[in-house]
Amino acid sequence: MRQDLPVTGYAILGLLTFGDELTGYEIKQRADITLRFYWVSPAMSQIYSELRRLTDRGLVAAKATADGAREVTTYAITDAGQEALREWMAGTPAGFPVLKHTVLLRLLIAHVSDPEQTTQMLHDYLDELDRAATDLAEVREALRGADRPGEPFRFPSLVADWGLDYFAAESRHARRALDRLSDDLTG
């Protein structure tokens, strides 16, 4: 029963596995809160396109309800969607992540720039890492209590811990580069 969905489709199915029905907007919010730390958070238009595809294939059930003067559609994963997600998880290799690291690209060709500009770029990156780590630490903290074995947020908590470790490693690497650049500038 291979579905041949884009990874974003499987990501949306995954976001719907936590037992609640969500609107497209709520899926986008959940994606922004979670996926942005390790995957591209899809645009609203992409979410609705994928929801149409998933609904057409019977992987997601859409339910329209009246909310005052407007109609609201919520989506829930179906049994077929759960099965497709399990097949995707079991039948695809883990794969090596594609790293599109603009800081490293800029550092690679920093010889065409002023050393101060490169240093500033690394300091700016450290600031961004600090903000991202703070945001992710808040997400991680919100998972406490529901992160024990068998709890619904066990695996998202593992992802959050991995992300926090990643941000810490990135900070170490950026600081090491700054130290080496400082040595270049001073002597």
Secondary structure, 3 states (H helix, E strand, C coil): CCCCCCHHHHHHHHHCCCCCCEEHHHHHHHHHHHHHHCCCCCCHHHHHHHHHHHHHCCCEEEEEEEECCEEEEEEEECHHHHHHHHHHHHHCCCCCCCCCCHHHHHHHCHHHCCHHHHHHHHHHHHHHHHHHHHHHHHHHHHHCCCCCCCCCCHHHHHHHHHHHHHHHHHHHHHHHHHHHHHHHHHC
